[in-house]
Amino acid sequence: MAKPIETGLVLEGEDATAFRHYLEHPTFTREGLNLMREAKHDAERAGLD
């Protein structure tokens, strides 16, 4: 039987604090928003919407 995969990723200290803050207050760059718009457009064209 296969063993379960363990991710092993544990954030501690400042890293954990920064990650939690980002999850609660995400930021979006103009480049990131444009990328999402393109992906949505491509998905709609491919009939994946």
For each residue, the residues with C-beta under 8 A, 3 or more apart:
1:
2:
3:
4:
5:
6:
7:
8:
9:
10:
11: 15 16 19
12: 15 16
13: 16 17
14: 17 18
15: 11 12 18 19
16: 11 12 13 19 20
17: 13 14 20 21
18: 14 15 21 22
19: 11 15 16 22 23
20: 16 17 23 24
21: 17 18 24 25
22: 18 19 25 26 27
23: 19 20 26
24: 20 21
25: 21 22
26: 22 23
27: 22
28: 32 33
29: 32 33
30: 33 34
31: 34 35
32: 28 29 35 36
33: 28 29 30 36 37
34: 30 31 37 38
35: 31 32 38 39
36: 32 33 39 40
37: 33 34 40 41
38: 34 35 41 42
39: 35 36 42 43
40: 36 37 43 44 49
41: 37 38 44 45
42: 38 39 45 46
43: 39 40 46 48 49
44: 40 41 47 48 49
45: 41 42
46: 42 43
47: 44
48: 43 44
49: 40 43 44
